[in-house]
Amino acid sequence: MKEFRHFLVICSTLILLTVSQTSYALSGSTVDKLLNILVQTGVVDPAVNDARNLILCLVNNRSNPTNCITQAEDQGLTIDDPAVKGVVEVILAANDKDWIKVLEITGTDVLFQFVCKAGLSAAGPVKKFICGGIFQQVVAKGKPVLHQVLVAFKSDSLNEWLKAIALIGPNLACEIIPDSVPGGSQLCGTLGQVIAKVGELAGDAVDAVGDLATSAYEAVDGQSPHMSYDAYFNRYIAYSIHSRVVERLAYNRSFLGMDNGQRSTCIDYFDNHEQARDTARKTCDDLSKRLHNKVVPLADVVTTIHNPI
């Protein structure tokens, strides 16, 4: 009986090893699709197709690439060929569903096509995000922003999602945050109330980013009278309230007033509208403190409710 149990343990171990090895197996047709995407997007040279069989061998022998030495020699290559290794690395990352690595190695176009066009099994919230309309809106904000969103998806951590919200805003983030994130739904509900509060402070705050171009134009338009402080705050500063709340939660940011870029734009505006430069600096410092003072109580309430860290 003891020998039989020992036999079962050995068999179970062999089965697990076999499963772990075959879980990475990719068919020739799938590798062909991935190679085609890499070539079509200009990530690799079309000549890499000549090494297709070697690439397939290396992908499916990741734990023992020396199995492919003979095949490499038959093609006049080595298993350490840089071009081949680069392709194998990105294909293995895709097969492992390591979309962060795929993004880092290739870019957003390949990431999108690998997830949505190559027939890989990437089910779940991340596929819905990448293959949906919000993906392009996030891509437009830059690769580092997309990277953080993918980190948040991978971690399923509320704190990582707070960092993503700080970058893309609660409206977009709360459309894609998975139900599995602890406290995610509650956080989005609370931030929705914060956004509503922002709306009360500034009815046209939604268009504030676009209006900054108008502000830049007005800044060089001569010494005309400036708008009221309340109007400037509501139009060009109040839209930052929700992001400052999130930055307090995610990064424990202490001062929640204007960033350097906002302050510089503010100073330029008032300096070009009948204020001396020093007076414009004081005006904008006061507006920055005003933003801080409006954000702090909201941030305190949200922190008390969620306390994610």
Protein Blocks (a to p, Z undefined) as FASTA:
>chain_A
ZZmmmmmmmmmmmmmmmmmmmmmpccfklmmmmmmmmmmnomacfklmmmmmmmmmmmmm
mmlmmlmmmmmmmnopafklmklmmmmmmmmmmmnopaklmmmmnommlmmmmmmmnopa
cedjklmmmmmmklmmmmmnojklmmmmmmmmmnopaklmmmmmmmnojklmmmmmcfkl
ghklmmmmmmmmmmmmmmmmomklmmmmmmmmmmmmmmmnojaddddfklmmmmmmmmmm
mmmmmmmmmnopablcdcfklmmmmmmmmmmnopafklmmmmmmmmmmmmmmmmmmmmmm
mmmmnomZZ
